[in-house]
Amino acid sequence: MATRQQWIDGARPHTLPAAIAPVAVGTSIAIYEQSFKPVLALLALIVSVSLQVGVNYANDYSDGIRGTDENRVGPIRLVGQKLATPAQVRRAAFLSFGVSALAGLLMVLISLVWILIPVGIAAIAAAWFYTGGSKPYGYSGFGELFVFVFFGLVAVSGTSASQTGAITTLSLLGGIGCGALSSAILVANNLRDIPGDKISGKKTLAVRLGDARTRELYRAFIVLGFITPVIMSFPGDGPKSAYIGLFAILTARRPLRIVRAGAVGPDLIPVLQDTARLLLLFAGLLSVSIALSPHN
């Protein structure tokens, strides 16, 4: 029987920056547009965090029953390490998805932005079928696309649209920035797991690209993420100080160096941690700079 701490570890709290960052950026855009609604911002955070936790438990369950967690070198696996039964972990995933769905429904009822209903359904379905179902797309190399879309474009635009009533160019740019850095976290994770995933037949994008090109992909996502604050600062009606988000790149030196040096296995774990912190710092600086920018 898993302990409380093991359940917390199984939720993979180190991945939560990918859920918090886009909500912060989306809310800062609402502040910039003078449409900040704190209740909707809080509900968006609940949606995002519970969806992330649900994804993590769902992955633990699906990978565990397939036996693909047996060669892992990363965090705790509840099913794979037989700390909890598959049914218990699946229940935890569904409970998390339920919380996300309920909070999302409240968002829609308050904001009357009805498009968020099909978007929310798609997000939960995508979260489950990432490693669930008979043909999980995460096993076919589409995991990074899921993260980029749902923890980038959708999370930022959905958060801001629920408060402003519209999807804007600024929110899409914010989504690209957060999505790119969130995807970099997954790329680092899958780079670490290439040997084990090959053995288990899990064809992640990292397995398909190979070690060298996956390292290039990691660097490309970092670069893409930091291009967006520059673009945000240029439009005539955009926040002029958005470029301040660029200063977060100063903390990218260590993970980039480790990836460039060819680290493998457990030696890549610091890259995941550093990239998550990089995302949080990026989102924090970008959010503050957007929120404090005068609206033209």
C-alpha positions as CSV (number, residue, x, y, z in Angstrom):
1,M,0.0,0.0,0.0
2,A,1.5,3.3,-1.1
3,T,2.2,5.9,1.6
4,R,0.9,9.5,1.4
5,Q,4.4,10.7,0.4
6,Q,4.6,8.0,-2.3
7,W,1.2,9.2,-3.7
8,I,2.6,12.8,-3.8
9,D,5.7,11.6,-5.5
10,G,3.7,9.6,-7.9
11,A,1.8,12.8,-8.9
12,R,5.3,14.1,-10.0
13,P,5.2,17.5,-8.5
14,H,8.3,18.5,-10.4
15,T,6.2,18.7,-13.5
16,L,3.7,21.2,-12.1
17,P,5.6,24.3,-13.4
18,A,4.3,23.2,-16.8
19,A,0.7,23.7,-15.4
20,I,1.4,26.8,-13.4
21,A,3.4,28.8,-15.9
22,P,0.8,29.2,-18.7
23,V,-1.9,30.2,-16.3
24,A,0.3,32.9,-14.9
25,V,1.1,34.2,-18.4
26,G,-2.6,34.0,-19.5
27,T,-3.7,35.9,-16.4
28,S,-1.1,38.6,-16.9
29,I,-2.5,39.1,-20.4
30,A,-5.9,39.6,-18.8
31,I,-4.5,42.2,-16.4
32,Y,-2.8,43.9,-19.4
33,E,-6.1,44.0,-21.2
34,Q,-7.8,45.4,-18.0
35,S,-10.0,42.3,-17.7
36,F,-8.5,40.5,-14.7
37,K,-11.0,38.2,-12.9
38,P,-9.4,36.5,-9.9
39,V,-12.0,33.7,-9.6
40,L,-11.6,32.7,-13.2
41,A,-7.8,32.8,-12.8
42,L,-8.0,30.5,-9.8
43,L,-10.3,28.1,-11.6
44,A,-7.9,28.1,-14.6
45,L,-5.1,27.1,-12.2
46,I,-7.1,24.3,-10.7
47,V,-8.0,23.0,-14.2
48,S,-4.3,23.1,-15.3
49,V,-2.8,21.6,-12.2
50,S,-5.4,18.8,-11.8
51,L,-5.0,18.0,-15.5
52,Q,-1.3,17.7,-15.1
53,V,-1.6,15.5,-12.1
54,G,-4.2,13.4,-14.0
55,V,-1.8,13.0,-16.9
56,N,0.9,11.8,-14.5
57,Y,-1.2,9.2,-12.8
58,A,-2.7,8.1,-16.1
59,N,0.8,7.6,-17.5
60,D,1.9,5.7,-14.4
61,Y,-1.2,3.4,-14.8
62,S,-0.9,2.8,-18.5
63,D,2.9,2.4,-18.5
64,G,2.7,0.2,-15.4
65,I,0.2,-2.3,-16.9
66,R,2.2,-2.5,-20.1
67,G,5.4,-3.1,-18.3
68,T,7.2,-0.2,-19.9
69,D,8.2,1.2,-16.5
70,E,10.4,-1.7,-15.6
71,N,13.5,-0.2,-17.0
72,R,13.0,3.4,-15.8
73,V,15.7,5.5,-14.1
74,G,13.5,8.4,-13.2
75,P,11.0,9.2,-10.4
76,I,8.8,6.8,-8.5
77,R,6.3,4.6,-10.4
78,L,3.4,3.5,-8.3
79,V,2.2,0.6,-10.5
80,G,5.6,-0.3,-12.0
81,Q,7.2,-0.6,-8.5
82,K,4.0,-2.3,-7.1
83,L,3.4,0.4,-4.6
84,A,-0.2,0.7,-5.5
85,T,-2.6,-1.4,-7.6
86,P,-3.4,-0.4,-11.2
87,A,-7.1,0.2,-10.2
88,Q,-6.0,2.6,-7.4
89,V,-3.8,4.6,-9.7
90,R,-6.4,4.7,-12.5
91,R,-9.0,5.9,-9.9
92,A,-6.6,8.7,-8.9
93,A,-6.2,9.7,-12.5
94,F,-10.0,9.8,-13.1
95,L,-10.5,11.8,-9.9
96,S,-7.9,14.4,-11.0
97,F,-9.6,14.6,-14.4
98,G,-13.0,15.0,-12.7
99,V,-11.6,17.9,-10.6
100,S,-10.3,19.5,-13.8
101,A,-13.6,19.0,-15.6
102,L,-15.6,20.5,-12.8
103,A,-13.4,23.5,-12.4
104,G,-13.5,23.9,-16.2
105,L,-17.3,23.8,-16.3
106,L,-17.5,26.5,-13.6
107,M,-15.1,28.6,-15.7
108,V,-17.5,28.3,-18.7
109,L,-20.6,29.0,-16.6
110,I,-19.0,32.2,-15.2
111,S,-17.3,33.4,-18.3
112,L,-19.8,32.2,-20.9
113,V,-16.9,31.4,-23.2
114,W,-18.6,28.2,-24.5
115,I,-15.7,27.1,-26.8
116,L,-13.9,26.1,-23.7
117,I,-16.2,23.1,-23.2
118,P,-15.1,21.1,-26.4
119,V,-11.5,22.3,-25.7
120,G,-11.6,20.9,-22.2
121,I,-13.1,17.6,-23.4
122,A,-10.3,17.4,-26.0
123,A,-7.7,18.1,-23.3
124,I,-8.9,15.4,-21.0
125,A,-9.2,12.9,-23.8
126,A,-5.7,13.7,-25.0
127,A,-4.4,13.4,-21.5
128,W,-5.7,9.8,-21.2
129,F,-4.8,8.6,-24.6
130,Y,-1.3,9.9,-24.3
131,T,-0.3,6.5,-22.9
132,G,-3.8,4.9,-22.6
133,G,-5.9,3.0,-25.0
134,S,-4.9,0.5,-27.6
135,K,-2.8,2.9,-29.7
136,P,-1.4,5.6,-27.3
137,Y,0.0,8.5,-29.3
138,G,2.7,9.1,-26.7
139,Y,4.2,5.8,-27.9
140,S,4.3,7.1,-31.5
141,G,6.2,10.3,-31.0
142,F,3.4,12.8,-30.5
143,G,3.9,13.6,-26.8
144,E,5.7,16.9,-27.3
145,L,2.9,18.0,-29.6
146,F,0.3,17.3,-26.9
147,V,2.4,19.3,-24.4
148,F,2.9,22.2,-26.8
149,V,-0.8,22.5,-27.7
150,F,-2.5,21.8,-24.3
151,F,0.1,23.2,-21.8
152,G,1.1,26.0,-24.1
153,L,-1.4,27.4,-26.7
154,V,-4.6,26.1,-25.0
155,A,-3.6,26.8,-21.4
156,V,-2.5,30.4,-22.0
157,S,-5.2,31.3,-24.5
158,G,-7.9,29.6,-22.5
159,T,-6.9,31.3,-19.3
160,S,-6.8,34.8,-20.9
161,A,-9.9,34.2,-23.1
162,S,-12.0,33.2,-20.0
163,Q,-11.3,36.6,-18.6
164,T,-11.1,38.8,-21.7
165,G,-13.6,37.0,-23.9
166,A,-11.3,36.7,-26.8
167,I,-8.2,34.8,-28.1
168,T,-5.6,37.3,-29.0
169,T,-2.2,37.3,-30.8
170,L,-0.6,38.1,-27.6
171,S,-2.1,35.0,-25.9
172,L,-1.0,32.8,-28.7
173,L,2.5,34.1,-28.5
174,G,2.5,33.5,-24.8
175,G,1.3,30.0,-25.5
176,I,4.1,29.3,-27.9
177,G,6.7,30.5,-25.3
178,C,5.2,28.3,-22.5
179,G,4.5,25.4,-24.8
180,A,8.1,25.4,-26.1
181,L,9.7,25.3,-22.7
182,S,7.2,22.8,-21.4
183,S,8.0,20.6,-24.4
184,A,11.7,21.0,-23.6
185,I,11.0,19.3,-20.2
186,L,9.4,16.3,-21.9
187,V,12.2,16.2,-24.5
188,A,14.8,16.0,-21.6
189,N,12.7,13.3,-19.9
190,N,12.4,11.2,-23.1
191,L,16.1,11.7,-23.9
192,R,16.9,10.2,-20.5
193,D,14.6,7.3,-21.2
194,I,15.7,6.4,-24.7
195,P,17.5,3.1,-23.7
196,G,14.6,1.8,-21.6
197,D,12.0,3.0,-24.1
198,K,13.8,1.1,-26.9
199,I,13.7,-2.1,-24.9
200,S,10.0,-1.7,-24.1
201,G,9.0,-0.8,-27.6
202,K,7.9,2.7,-26.7
203,K,8.7,4.8,-29.8
204,T,8.8,8.3,-28.4
205,L,9.9,11.2,-30.5
206,A,13.3,10.9,-28.8
207,V,13.6,7.2,-29.8
208,R,12.6,8.1,-33.4
209,L,15.0,11.0,-33.7
210,G,17.9,9.3,-31.9
211,D,20.2,10.7,-29.2
212,A,22.0,13.5,-31.2
213,R,18.9,15.0,-32.9
214,T,16.9,14.9,-29.6
215,R,19.6,17.0,-28.0
216,E,19.3,19.5,-30.9
217,L,15.5,19.5,-30.4
218,Y,15.9,20.4,-26.8
219,R,18.0,23.4,-27.7
220,A,15.5,24.4,-30.4
221,F,12.6,24.4,-28.0
222,I,14.7,26.6,-25.6
223,V,15.5,29.1,-28.4
224,L,11.8,29.1,-29.6
225,G,10.6,29.8,-26.1
226,F,12.8,32.9,-25.7
227,I,12.0,34.3,-29.2
228,T,8.4,35.0,-28.1
229,P,9.1,37.8,-25.6
230,V,11.0,39.7,-28.3
231,I,8.1,39.3,-30.7
232,M,5.6,40.4,-28.1
233,S,7.5,43.6,-27.6
234,F,7.3,44.7,-31.2
235,P,3.5,45.0,-32.1
236,G,2.2,48.5,-31.9
237,D,-0.3,47.7,-29.2
238,G,1.7,45.0,-27.4
239,P,3.4,45.2,-24.0
240,K,6.6,47.1,-24.6
241,S,8.4,45.5,-21.6
242,A,7.7,41.8,-22.5
243,Y,11.4,41.4,-23.4
244,I,12.2,41.3,-19.7
245,G,11.2,37.6,-19.9
246,L,14.4,37.1,-21.8
247,F,16.5,37.5,-18.7
248,A,15.4,34.0,-17.6
249,I,17.7,32.6,-20.3
250,L,20.6,33.3,-17.9
251,T,19.5,30.2,-16.0
252,A,19.5,28.0,-19.1
253,R,23.3,27.7,-19.2
254,R,23.6,24.6,-17.0
255,P,20.9,22.4,-18.6
256,L,22.1,23.3,-22.1
257,R,25.7,22.5,-21.1
258,I,24.7,19.1,-19.6
259,V,22.7,18.2,-22.7
260,R,25.5,19.4,-25.0
261,A,28.1,17.4,-23.0
262,G,26.2,14.1,-23.8
263,A,24.9,13.2,-20.3
264,V,22.8,10.1,-20.2
265,G,20.5,8.3,-17.8
266,P,20.3,9.7,-14.2
267,D,22.8,12.4,-15.2
268,L,20.0,14.0,-17.1
269,I,17.7,14.4,-14.1
270,P,19.2,17.8,-13.2
271,V,18.2,18.9,-16.7
272,L,14.6,18.2,-16.0
273,Q,14.7,20.1,-12.7
274,D,16.6,23.0,-14.2
275,T,14.3,23.3,-17.2
276,A,11.2,23.3,-15.0
277,R,12.8,26.1,-12.9
278,L,13.7,27.9,-16.2
279,L,10.0,27.7,-17.3
280,L,8.8,29.1,-14.0
281,L,11.3,32.0,-14.0
282,F,10.5,32.7,-17.7
283,A,6.7,32.7,-16.9
284,G,7.2,34.8,-13.8
285,L,9.3,37.5,-15.4
286,L,7.1,37.6,-18.6
287,S,3.9,37.7,-16.5
288,V,5.1,40.6,-14.3
289,S,6.4,42.5,-17.3
290,I,3.1,42.1,-19.3
291,A,0.9,42.9,-16.3
292,L,2.9,46.1,-15.4
293,S,3.0,47.3,-19.0
294,P,0.7,50.3,-19.8
295,H,-2.0,49.3,-22.2
296,N,-1.9,51.5,-25.4
